[in-house]
Amino acid sequence: MGYFGSYACGDWGVGSDLDVVLIVTETDLAFETSSAQWDLTEIAVDVMVYTEAQWKGILQQAGFGKRMANKVEWVAGFH
């Protein structure tokens, strides 16, 4: 589990939400629906859930993958 975005950059403010990435071993859910399993609407959190394989693939991509590799502050687990 890690976080990224304004909290990781230290420039959060009023109205900011917490952007969280969760890496799971596996799931039967599609990426588009896996985040819906986490109801965090009461605390303004956006969650992105990836399998380990999906995450490794993202890190190999230019653009988004490179930014994520450098921007996630890991709290626990996957590094």
Secondary structure as the mmCIF struct_conf table of DSSP 4:
data_model
#
loop_
_struct_conf.conf_type_id
_struct_conf.id
_struct_conf.beg_label_comp_id
_struct_conf.beg_label_asym_id
_struct_conf.beg_label_seq_id
_struct_conf.end_label_comp_id
_struct_conf.end_label_asym_id
_struct_conf.end_label_seq_id
STRN STRN1 GLY A 2 PHE A 4
TURN_TY1_P TURN_TY1_P1 GLY A 5 GLY A 5
HELX_RH_AL_P HELX_RH_AL_P1 SER A 6 CYS A 9
TURN_TY1_P TURN_TY1_P2 GLY A 10 GLY A 10
TURN_TY1_P TURN_TY1_P3 VAL A 14 GLY A 15
STRN STRN2 LEU A 18 VAL A 24
BEND BEND1 THR A 25 THR A 25
BEND BEND2 ASP A 28 LEU A 29
HELX_RH_AL_P HELX_RH_AL_P2 PHE A 31 SER A 34
HELX_RH_3T_P HELX_RH_3T_P1 SER A 35 GLN A 37
BEND BEND3 TRP A 38 TRP A 38
HELX_RH_3T_P HELX_RH_3T_P2 THR A 41 ILE A 43
TURN_TY1_P TURN_TY1_P4 ALA A 44 ALA A 44
STRN STRN3 VAL A 45 THR A 51
HELX_RH_AL_P HELX_RH_AL_P3 GLU A 52 LEU A 59
TURN_TY1_P TURN_TY1_P5 GLN A 60 GLN A 60
BEND BEND4 GLN A 61 GLN A 61
TURN_TY1_P TURN_TY1_P6 ALA A 62 GLY A 63
HELX_RH_AL_P HELX_RH_AL_P4 PHE A 64 LYS A 71
STRN STRN4 GLU A 73 TRP A 74
BEND BEND5 ALA A 76 GLY A 77
#
